[in-house]
Amino acid sequence: MAVIKQEHALYLYKLLKATIGVSKQTPLSTVEGVLIEDDLAPQDFGFDDIRALMEACPDFIKITAFKKGYVYATLLTFDTFETALVAGEKNIEAQNNGKPWKRRRGAKSIRALKPKHLVVETEPEVKAEPEDLSVTEESEEPADAEELE
């Protein structure tokens, strides 16, 4: 089972919290639509499909599968990510104090990092073309004619 990076998980948490909301059952197709609107795909996180991506985040996403094949995802509150989001907002405010020579050194927190969009490279198909290996023989008569002169 693949593991999602903590920075990417925080970005996913932030995105789903802003668009869907906390503690709301949402169909996986809607969650996938949110990712597509943000120009992301499950492959960018390193997963094959949206369900595998959601199952890789059991700390803050609850997957519910019903008998008829309906699959819903519920975003749960995750205190670690909530404190990281609040700490990220405080760092932005603290940087605007106007004194660049005073650098505050505090505990580093997790930053929300959007995964890069992966482009699937298709391998070019190599066509086997038969090569003409016929040897052309040049007549040696003109060479003999030059020697005679």
Secondary structure, 3 states (H helix, E strand, C coil): CCCCCHHHHHHHHHHHHHHCCCCCEEEHHHHHHHHHHCCCCHHHHCCCCHHHHHHCCCCCEEEEECCCCCEEEEECCCHHHHHHHHHHHHHHHHHCCCCCCCCCCCCCCCCCCCCCCCCCCCCCCCCCCCCCCCCCCCCCHHHHHHHHC
